[in-house]
Amino acid sequence: MVSGNESKSQQKHGITTSEAEEVFYDKDILPLGIQVQPLPNEIRFGVIGKSANDKILFVSFTIRDLKIIIISTRKASKCRISSKCTT
């Protein structure tokens, strides 16, 4: 896996790249679907899962050349968990 905005997620949200990658190994990962707004210039997906130290994280990612590219990672908010965010 590769992080597209590695330093941004760590500086802005305090989540390291390795911590973000741990979400993809969570057996209870929750796929949220494809981002539709704002419309990105490439297909982006969202998931919620736990890191190894039990942080519940929201991860936005895309796939390029058969590799997962992490766009953004942050602690999951209640609206992200319920999939009812308006922004």
Long-range contacts (C-beta under 8 A, 24 or more apart in sequence): 1-67, 1-68, 1-69, 1-70, 2-67, 2-68, 2-69, 2-70, 3-69, 3-70, 4-62, 4-69, 4-70, 4-71, 5-70, 5-71, 5-72, 6-70, 8-72, 9-70, 9-72, 9-73, 9-74, 12-74, 13-72, 13-73, 13-74, 13-75, 15-55, 15-57, 15-73, 15-74, 15-75, 17-70, 19-51, 19-52, 19-53, 19-55, 19-57, 19-73, 20-51, 20-57, 20-59, 20-70, 20-73, 21-70, 22-49, 22-50, 22-51, 22-52, 23-47, 23-48, 23-49, 23-50, 23-51, 23-57, 23-59, 23-73, 24-49, 24-59, 24-68, 26-50, 26-51, 32-58, 32-80, 32-83, 35-60, 44-71, 46-80, 48-76, 48-80, 48-81, 56-81
